[in-house]
Amino acid sequence: MSTVHLLDHVAGNVRSLVNAIEKVGYTVEWIQSPGDVAEAEVIHTFQQHPDPKIESTLKLILQVVIASAGYVEPIKQHIEAGKPFMGICVGLQALFEGSEENPAVSGLGLLPGRLERFKDEDKSVPHIGWNSANTSNGGDEQSTQESLYGLRPDSKYYYVHSYAVPYQEGVLEKDGWAVATARYGNEKFIGAIAKDNVLATQFHPEKSGAAGLRVLKAFLDGRKVEKLATRPSAKATKEGLTRRVIACMDVRTNDKGDLVVTKGDQYDVREKDAGGEVRNLGKPVDMARKYYEQGADEITFLNITSFRNSPLADTPMLEILRQTSETVFVPLTIGGGIRDTVEPDGSMIPAIDVAQMYFKSGADKVSIGSDAVTAAEEYYARDKKLSGRTAIEMISQAYGNQAVVVSVDPKRVYVASPDSTAHHTIRTSIPGPHGEEYCWYQCTIKGGREGRDFDVRQLVTAVEAMGAGEILLNCIDKDGTNSGFDLELINDVKAAIKIPVIASSGAGNPGHFAEVFEKTPTDAALGAGIFHRGEYTVKQVKEELQQRGLLVRQYEEDI
């Protein structure tokens, strides 16, 4: 088995990258210092490798270049020496001259061009989800029948970023670079580049399912170009962000102490019969794998077990993340207990340390609920001034705003007219109990048990300012009804913010997913009970979306 050397930037989920590398047949060793880059001249002999030119070389996968740590020159020398180099996400961005995100910081300057922030007038930023990496530079259709490092025009790959290198036709190609592009709205950007010993991807191959694993293996095996078996159709090669379908699982301990997937109000998940046992819908790791194989674009765990009151005791949930990330190569989100907590021995555990525990165990994002409401209320009490001390601010500063999801639990409050409340109202097509034509959405905490004098627009605009990268928009009125998503709520929230929104609560059939994508600009839609009860599969939902002309990612078998 061959060795891959990995430079960890100590931010985010590197466990999944390790798992992906091991999945395709390689072992991982860590770059601990700049000196390791030069000293590791011979890491492992590839005695069974099909290409002898790749034998006895260092393969370095870089997630980020930390200039202050002294890695710039060793990495430049590594690349110039012709040793295999792969950069992921920021690893691609660092090869260019710089970024408008921080003009004072220079990139490696190995390639011409600078990163620009996506325009948010017509779309959400960050760009989160599954998009193309097409090696054709002439339009939306693939014009070649060759695959670059396993990239296929009918595959989709997982991106999460706010800045990108705009694609300029011919600029990199004239210097011998092969370029794969993606399109977000009207902006075309670089999704991957390759030349000689270098491959860099803006997307995350370790989070891109079988398609991403194929890219990793092709690079590590030294297979740069291969013929495609069949020429893909124009429909299959269409560039653009797909519609994300997310499977969510409430996880808690049952009366035997086992962690199970359950459903119902998170404070009332017991069966209604005489036994009153916790509703057991399956084992979390097994169900996550099942939804992954059905084509779920992301998996979310909501930790509603008592362990969340003591992060240091939450080893069962951490183990679920570890095991899931070994076989599920799509983004994993964990919610519940991401806050400052006091251990039974009186020691304080900051929220950022709790988040780090989850990231190291395999999570890509953390979801914050009730504590986000409290933080937002305090934000307004300070006259919309940031404190820098909230969980949202600290985690997003350390790991990026794409790592922080805020879970919102609003419910309708009907009023006779907009003048009868100080809160933002909408005119609704669903009249209230006394014929009211207006309502506002009240924020709640503690699983909907406690309402606050605070509306959903106040909340989402506040957490966006704090650094949240995504909103998980639930709806108490719709939860468990199987009557479809609250379209009015989703449209109202989307009109107020620029970050992505995940629609949740109310899905009862695949048509409800199609409806929310057709009638709102939501970025993703989430289902729970519809999947847990076996009424419909993720695959059936995606088939419905595809039949309605909506762009979705198709599940690919493991390599």
KAQUI-V600439 format. One record per residue. N is the residue number from 1. RES is the residue in three letters. SS is DSSP state (h for helix, s for strand, l for the rest). NEAR is the number of other C-alpha atoms within 12 Angstrom. Layout:
n=(N,N)
res=(RES,RES)
ss=(SS,SS)
near=(NEAR,NEAR)
This chain:
n=(1,2,3,4,5,6,7,8,9,10,11,12,13,14,15,16,17,18,19,20,21,22,23,24,25,26,27,28,29,30,31,32,33,34,35,36,37,38,39,40,41,42,43,44,45,46,47,48,49,50,51,52,53,54,55,56,57,58,59,60,61,62,63,64,65,66,67,68,69,70,71,72,73,74,75,76,77,78,79,80,81,82,83,84,85,86,87,88,89,90,91,92,93,94,95,96,97,98,99,100,101,102,103,104,105,106,107,108,109,110,111,112,113,114,115,116,117,118,119,120,121,122,123,124,125,126,127,128,129,130,131,132,133,134,135,136,137,138,139,140,141,142,143,144,145,146,147,148,149,150,151,152,153,154,155,156,157,158,159,160,161,162,163,164,165,166,167,168,169,170,171,172,173,174,175,176,177,178,179,180,181,182,183,184,185,186,187,188,189,190,191,192,193,194,195,196,197,198,199,200,201,202,203,204,205,206,207,208,209,210,211,212,213,214,215,216,217,218,219,220,221,222,223,224,225,226,227,228,229,230,231,232,233,234,235,236,237,238,239,240,241,242,243,244,245,246,247,248,249,250,251,252,253,254,255,256,257,258,259,260,261,262,263,264,265,266,267,268,269,270,271,272,273,274,275,276,277,278,279,280,281,282,283,284,285,286,287,288,289,290,291,292,293,294,295,296,297,298,299,300,301,302,303,304,305,306,307,308,309,310,311,312,313,314,315,316,317,318,319,320,321,322,323,324,325,326,327,328,329,330,331,332,333,334,335,336,337,338,339,340,341,342,343,344,345,346,347,348,349,350,351,352,353,354,355,356,357,358,359,360,361,362,363,364,365,366,367,368,369,370,371,372,373,374,375,376,377,378,379,380,381,382,383,384,385,386,387,388,389,390,391,392,393,394,395,396,397,398,399,400,401,402,403,404,405,406,407,408,409,410,411,412,413,414,415,416,417,418,419,420,421,422,423,424,425,426,427,428,429,430,431,432,433,434,435,436,437,438,439,440,441,442,443,444,445,446,447,448,449,450,451,452,453,454,455,456,457,458,459,460,461,462,463,464,465,466,467,468,469,470,471,472,473,474,475,476,477,478,479,480,481,482,483,484,485,486,487,488,489,490,491,492,493,494,495,496,497,498,499,500,501,502,503,504,505,506,507,508,509,510,511,512,513,514,515,516,517,518,519,520,521,522,523,524,525,526,527,528,529,530,531,532,533,534,535,536,537,538,539,540,541,542,543,544,545,546,547,548,549,550,551,552,553,554,555,556,557,558,559)
res=(MET,SER,THR,VAL,HIS,LEU,LEU,ASP,HIS,VAL,ALA,GLY,ASN,VAL,ARG,SER,LEU,VAL,ASN,ALA,ILE,GLU,LYS,VAL,GLY,TYR,THR,VAL,GLU,TRP,ILE,GLN,SER,PRO,GLY,ASP,VAL,ALA,GLU,ALA,GLU,VAL,ILE,HIS,THR,PHE,GLN,GLN,HIS,PRO,ASP,PRO,LYS,ILE,GLU,SER,THR,LEU,LYS,LEU,ILE,LEU,GLN,VAL,VAL,ILE,ALA,SER,ALA,GLY,TYR,VAL,GLU,PRO,ILE,LYS,GLN,HIS,ILE,GLU,ALA,GLY,LYS,PRO,PHE,MET,GLY,ILE,CYS,VAL,GLY,LEU,GLN,ALA,LEU,PHE,GLU,GLY,SER,GLU,GLU,ASN,PRO,ALA,VAL,SER,GLY,LEU,GLY,LEU,LEU,PRO,GLY,ARG,LEU,GLU,ARG,PHE,LYS,ASP,GLU,ASP,LYS,SER,VAL,PRO,HIS,ILE,GLY,TRP,ASN,SER,ALA,ASN,THR,SER,ASN,GLY,GLY,ASP,GLU,GLN,SER,THR,GLN,GLU,SER,LEU,TYR,GLY,LEU,ARG,PRO,ASP,SER,LYS,TYR,TYR,TYR,VAL,HIS,SER,TYR,ALA,VAL,PRO,TYR,GLN,GLU,GLY,VAL,LEU,GLU,LYS,ASP,GLY,TRP,ALA,VAL,ALA,THR,ALA,ARG,TYR,GLY,ASN,GLU,LYS,PHE,ILE,GLY,ALA,ILE,ALA,LYS,ASP,ASN,VAL,LEU,ALA,THR,GLN,PHE,HIS,PRO,GLU,LYS,SER,GLY,ALA,ALA,GLY,LEU,ARG,VAL,LEU,LYS,ALA,PHE,LEU,ASP,GLY,ARG,LYS,VAL,GLU,LYS,LEU,ALA,THR,ARG,PRO,SER,ALA,LYS,ALA,THR,LYS,GLU,GLY,LEU,THR,ARG,ARG,VAL,ILE,ALA,CYS,MET,ASP,VAL,ARG,THR,ASN,ASP,LYS,GLY,ASP,LEU,VAL,VAL,THR,LYS,GLY,ASP,GLN,TYR,ASP,VAL,ARG,GLU,LYS,ASP,ALA,GLY,GLY,GLU,VAL,ARG,ASN,LEU,GLY,LYS,PRO,VAL,ASP,MET,ALA,ARG,LYS,TYR,TYR,GLU,GLN,GLY,ALA,ASP,GLU,ILE,THR,PHE,LEU,ASN,ILE,THR,SER,PHE,ARG,ASN,SER,PRO,LEU,ALA,ASP,THR,PRO,MET,LEU,GLU,ILE,LEU,ARG,GLN,THR,SER,GLU,THR,VAL,PHE,VAL,PRO,LEU,THR,ILE,GLY,GLY,GLY,ILE,ARG,ASP,THR,VAL,GLU,PRO,ASP,GLY,SER,MET,ILE,PRO,ALA,ILE,ASP,VAL,ALA,GLN,MET,TYR,PHE,LYS,SER,GLY,ALA,ASP,LYS,VAL,SER,ILE,GLY,SER,ASP,ALA,VAL,THR,ALA,ALA,GLU,GLU,TYR,TYR,ALA,ARG,ASP,LYS,LYS,LEU,SER,GLY,ARG,THR,ALA,ILE,GLU,MET,ILE,SER,GLN,ALA,TYR,GLY,ASN,GLN,ALA,VAL,VAL,VAL,SER,VAL,ASP,PRO,LYS,ARG,VAL,TYR,VAL,ALA,SER,PRO,ASP,SER,THR,ALA,HIS,HIS,THR,ILE,ARG,THR,SER,ILE,PRO,GLY,PRO,HIS,GLY,GLU,GLU,TYR,CYS,TRP,TYR,GLN,CYS,THR,ILE,LYS,GLY,GLY,ARG,GLU,GLY,ARG,ASP,PHE,ASP,VAL,ARG,GLN,LEU,VAL,THR,ALA,VAL,GLU,ALA,MET,GLY,ALA,GLY,GLU,ILE,LEU,LEU,ASN,CYS,ILE,ASP,LYS,ASP,GLY,THR,ASN,SER,GLY,PHE,ASP,LEU,GLU,LEU,ILE,ASN,ASP,VAL,LYS,ALA,ALA,ILE,LYS,ILE,PRO,VAL,ILE,ALA,SER,SER,GLY,ALA,GLY,ASN,PRO,GLY,HIS,PHE,ALA,GLU,VAL,PHE,GLU,LYS,THR,PRO,THR,ASP,ALA,ALA,LEU,GLY,ALA,GLY,ILE,PHE,HIS,ARG,GLY,GLU,TYR,THR,VAL,LYS,GLN,VAL,LYS,GLU,GLU,LEU,GLN,GLN,ARG,GLY,LEU,LEU,VAL,ARG,GLN,TYR,GLU,GLU,ASP,ILE)
ss=(l,s,s,s,s,s,s,l,l,l,l,l,l,l,h,h,h,h,h,h,h,h,h,l,l,s,s,s,s,s,l,l,l,h,h,h,h,h,h,l,l,l,l,l,l,l,l,l,l,l,l,h,h,h,l,l,l,l,l,s,s,s,l,l,l,l,h,h,h,l,l,h,h,h,h,h,h,h,h,h,l,l,l,l,s,s,s,s,l,h,h,h,h,l,l,l,l,s,s,l,l,l,l,l,l,s,l,l,l,l,l,l,l,s,s,s,s,l,l,l,l,l,l,l,l,l,s,s,s,s,s,l,l,s,l,l,l,l,l,l,l,l,l,l,l,s,s,s,l,l,l,l,l,l,l,l,s,s,s,s,s,l,s,s,s,s,l,l,l,l,l,l,h,h,h,l,l,s,s,s,s,s,s,s,l,l,s,s,s,s,s,s,s,s,s,l,l,s,s,s,s,l,l,l,h,h,h,l,h,h,h,h,h,h,h,h,h,h,h,h,h,l,l,l,s,s,s,l,l,l,l,l,l,l,l,l,l,l,l,l,l,l,l,s,s,s,s,s,s,s,s,s,s,l,l,l,l,l,s,s,s,s,l,l,s,l,l,s,l,s,l,l,l,l,l,l,l,s,l,l,l,s,l,h,h,h,h,h,h,h,h,h,h,h,l,l,l,s,s,s,s,s,s,l,l,h,h,h,h,l,h,h,h,l,h,h,h,h,h,h,h,h,h,h,h,h,h,l,l,l,s,s,s,s,s,l,l,l,l,l,s,s,l,l,l,l,l,s,s,l,h,h,h,h,h,h,h,h,h,h,h,l,l,l,s,s,s,s,l,h,h,h,h,h,h,h,h,h,h,h,h,l,l,l,l,l,l,l,l,l,h,h,h,h,h,h,h,h,h,l,h,h,h,s,s,s,s,s,s,s,s,s,s,s,s,l,l,h,h,h,l,l,l,l,l,s,s,l,l,l,l,l,l,l,l,l,l,s,s,s,s,s,s,s,s,l,l,l,l,s,s,s,s,s,s,h,h,h,h,h,h,h,h,h,h,h,l,l,l,s,s,s,s,s,s,l,l,l,l,l,l,l,l,l,l,l,h,h,h,h,h,h,h,h,l,l,l,l,l,s,s,s,s,l,l,l,l,l,l,h,h,h,h,h,h,h,h,h,h,l,l,l,l,s,s,s,s,l,h,h,h,h,l,l,l,l,l,h,h,h,h,h,h,h,h,h,h,l,l,l,l,l,l,l,l,l,l,l,l)
near=(20,29,30,42,38,37,35,33,27,22,31,36,39,36,37,37,45,38,31,40,40,26,28,33,22,27,23,30,25,26,29,20,23,27,19,24,37,27,18,27,23,21,28,24,21,25,14,14,19,14,17,14,18,30,25,23,35,38,48,45,47,41,37,35,38,27,19,14,18,17,29,28,23,27,41,28,22,31,31,17,20,21,36,38,42,48,39,42,36,39,35,43,45,40,41,31,24,28,29,22,20,15,13,10,20,27,33,31,21,27,29,27,28,32,34,27,24,31,22,21,15,19,27,36,35,34,41,42,44,47,48,46,51,46,41,34,30,19,22,27,28,33,21,27,24,25,36,37,42,40,49,43,41,37,42,48,52,40,44,39,38,35,34,41,43,33,31,21,21,16,19,26,21,14,16,15,26,36,40,47,44,46,33,39,21,18,28,32,43,44,49,47,44,38,31,27,32,40,44,44,52,49,45,48,50,45,49,45,44,37,41,46,42,37,44,47,31,29,40,43,34,32,28,30,24,20,17,20,11,16,20,23,18,17,20,28,35,33,40,41,34,39,42,44,51,42,47,41,43,42,45,40,31,25,17,11,15,22,36,36,41,39,32,30,22,29,20,20,26,24,18,12,9,8,10,14,20,33,33,29,30,28,28,40,32,25,37,44,30,26,39,39,28,31,38,46,48,44,46,47,44,40,39,35,34,23,27,34,24,29,35,27,22,29,21,29,42,33,22,37,43,31,27,36,43,32,38,45,50,51,48,48,43,44,41,43,41,45,36,28,26,20,19,14,11,9,13,19,27,26,36,34,26,39,45,36,34,45,37,28,36,43,47,44,49,52,45,47,42,33,33,44,41,30,37,43,29,25,29,22,16,13,12,20,19,25,21,19,22,34,46,50,36,30,39,36,23,25,31,29,38,39,43,45,44,48,46,47,42,45,33,38,37,29,27,22,22,20,14,16,21,17,27,30,31,34,25,27,16,20,18,19,14,12,16,23,22,29,36,37,43,36,40,33,27,26,28,28,19,18,24,26,25,35,35,47,33,38,45,45,32,38,46,39,30,38,38,45,44,47,50,45,46,43,38,33,26,26,33,24,20,25,24,34,42,40,36,31,46,41,27,30,42,35,25,25,34,32,44,42,47,46,50,47,43,33,38,32,32,35,28,34,47,38,29,38,39,23,22,27,31,42,40,41,51,47,47,44,33,36,36,32,22,20,19,27,31,42,30,28,42,36,27,26,31,24,15,20,17,26,33,43,43,35,33,26,17,21,19)
